[in-house]
Amino acid sequence: MPLTPPPEHADSNVAPPPKKATLLQVVRIVLSMLFMIGRNRDYGPDAPTIGPGRLIIVAIVGAALLIGGLVFLASHIAR
């Protein structure tokens, strides 16, 4: 009987590398953190990875838009 090598995918304990988050996914995560409406299923083991730089940039832009919108609204109400 000839010996056959084991298949390459025999090690099922190795998880595939996590996928990178898209910009829309990062925005959704930042908004859910801002309003504290996160869902556990969004952060499961198959959740995409987010780099800290991308997260910080989206959070700063989102906060600037929120503050700018509030200032704009307050200035038009005060007129």
C-alpha positions as CSV (number, residue, x, y, z in Angstrom):
1,M,0.0,0.0,0.0
2,P,1.4,3.3,-1.0
3,L,1.5,6.0,1.7
4,T,-0.4,9.2,0.8
5,P,0.5,12.5,2.4
6,P,-2.2,14.1,4.5
7,P,-4.2,16.9,2.9
8,E,-2.9,20.4,3.4
9,H,-6.2,21.5,5.1
10,A,-6.0,18.7,7.7
11,D,-5.3,21.1,10.6
12,S,-8.8,22.4,11.4
13,N,-7.7,24.2,14.5
14,V,-6.1,27.0,12.6
15,A,-8.5,29.8,12.0
16,P,-8.5,31.8,8.7
17,P,-6.9,35.3,9.0
18,P,-9.5,37.9,10.0
19,K,-10.8,40.1,7.2
20,K,-10.2,43.8,7.2
21,A,-13.1,46.1,8.0
22,T,-14.5,48.4,5.3
23,L,-14.9,52.1,5.9
24,L,-18.7,51.6,6.3
25,Q,-18.1,48.9,8.9
26,V,-15.8,51.2,10.8
27,V,-18.3,54.1,10.7
28,R,-21.1,51.7,12.0
29,I,-18.8,50.6,14.8
30,V,-17.9,54.2,15.8
31,L,-21.5,55.3,15.7
32,S,-22.6,52.3,17.8
33,M,-19.9,53.1,20.3
34,L,-20.9,56.8,20.3
35,F,-24.5,56.1,21.0
36,M,-23.8,52.9,23.0
37,I,-26.1,50.7,20.9
38,G,-23.6,47.9,20.0
39,R,-24.9,44.4,19.4
40,N,-22.9,41.4,20.5
41,R,-23.3,39.6,17.1
42,D,-21.3,42.4,15.5
43,Y,-18.3,41.7,17.6
44,G,-18.2,37.9,17.4
45,P,-15.2,35.8,16.5
46,D,-15.7,36.5,12.8
47,A,-15.8,40.3,13.2
48,P,-13.4,42.2,10.9
49,T,-10.3,43.8,12.3
50,I,-9.9,47.5,12.6
51,G,-6.6,49.3,12.9
52,P,-6.4,51.9,15.7
53,G,-5.4,54.7,13.2
54,R,-8.5,54.1,11.1
55,L,-10.7,54.0,14.2
56,I,-9.3,57.2,15.6
57,I,-9.6,59.1,12.3
58,V,-13.2,58.0,11.8
59,A,-14.0,58.9,15.5
60,I,-12.5,62.4,15.1
61,V,-14.3,63.1,11.9
62,G,-17.6,61.9,13.3
63,A,-17.2,64.0,16.5
64,A,-16.3,67.1,14.4
65,L,-19.4,66.5,12.2
66,L,-21.6,66.1,15.3
67,I,-20.2,69.2,17.0
68,G,-20.4,71.2,13.8
69,G,-24.0,70.2,13.3
70,L,-24.9,71.2,16.8
71,V,-23.2,74.6,16.5
72,F,-25.0,75.1,13.1
73,L,-28.3,74.2,14.6
74,A,-27.8,76.4,17.7
75,S,-26.8,79.4,15.6
76,H,-29.9,79.1,13.4
77,I,-32.2,78.7,16.4
78,A,-30.7,81.7,18.2
79,R,-31.4,84.0,15.2
